[in-house]
Amino acid sequence: MTRTAALDSAALGGGVADDTQDIDDLIYLMSHDVRASVRALLELPQWIAEDLEEAGVPISGSVAQSIDMMNKHTARLDRMLIDLLAYSRVGRMQDVIRVDLNAMLEEVLGQIRLPDGMRIVRDIAPVPVRMGEQDALLMISALIGNAVKHHDTPNKGEILFQTSRTAGWVILTVSDNGPGIAAQDYEKAISAMTTLRPRDEVEGTGMGLANVRKIAAHYGGQISLAPAAPSRGLSVRVTLPSSDAAD
């Protein structure tokens, strides 16, 4: 995808861009309002359990299972609404600045806890990009989170975080040594609200790579998936205009 092609696409798609903005506005308003009710629902199982205990009713068997199920599904719904809000906010409510991807990675790693035995390997060139800081944090958090969530080998996890620049583009690649994804599922993996495995097996909303895809497209870039060398794993490559090219 060339810079010219990206500009031509934007010029030809004015109506589509307006429709997309309307949809994002609707998602934002609905998610924001619905989440207020979901936050109340998150507290209801706890209140029910407390009332039962005060009444001397033992919480066991099917009652305990039902309360646990309520907790699980309301927490899942809340997570989905949070991710939908993040999706609707891409490119909004933030200034476009020169972003240091290594600094953004440090901030993300300060906010999450990697599983025991998992390590981050860095191969980072000093290649700043121009984008919103919150978008950069969301993008990197989603990339790291995707690699962590789907890893299947305890105590042997490795995530390679690489940046490079070529012909006015910054290439950010996050590769892991997990199970990987079949090539025919690549498009599905980056689609919104889509998971490749049942949510009861791997908890998730299906919005991680969809958010990365939207962020890349918003700033004139793209996302692609490929097998990670040498034998297993997934490599997610995000291409963005370099800061120098944007200037």
Disulfide bonds with the S-S distance in Angstrom:
none
